[in-house]
Amino acid sequence: MANSRSGDSVISRVVRLMSAFDRDLPTMTLSGLARRARLPLTTAHRLVGDLVLHGLIERRDPGCFGGCCFRNGYSSLAGR
């Protein structure tokens, strides 16, 4: 079920956030992450907060985030 103006489901938006990370760009700022995932900054902020809470994205240097999926063996999310 979509619950956004764009018609994207929450799962679709989370997958886009997780897929934004790759081996060439393992960390990025929240605004960079929102841009690569094609999400509004406020949406990215809310979803990234939940992903950090559940250990799927790490908060790195101040204002920087990194995907944990490579370390945890879920690299199939990258590059889609």
Rosetta blueprint (number, residue, H / E / L):
1 M L
2 A L
3 N L
4 S L
5 R L
6 S L
7 G L
8 D L
9 S L
10 V H
11 I H
12 S H
13 R H
14 V H
15 V H
16 R H
17 L H
18 M H
19 S H
20 A L
21 F L
22 D E
23 R L
24 D L
25 L E
26 P L
27 T E
28 M E
29 T E
30 L H
31 S H
32 G H
33 L H
34 A H
35 R H
36 R H
37 A H
38 R L
39 L L
40 P L
41 L H
42 T H
43 T H
44 A H
45 H H
46 R H
47 L H
48 V H
49 G H
50 D H
51 L H
52 V H
53 L H
54 H L
55 G L
56 L L
57 I E
58 E E
59 R E
60 R L
61 D L
62 P L
63 G L
64 C E
65 F E
66 G E
67 G E
68 C L
69 C H
70 F H
71 R H
72 N H
73 G L
74 Y L
75 S H
76 S H
77 L H
78 A L
79 G L
80 R L
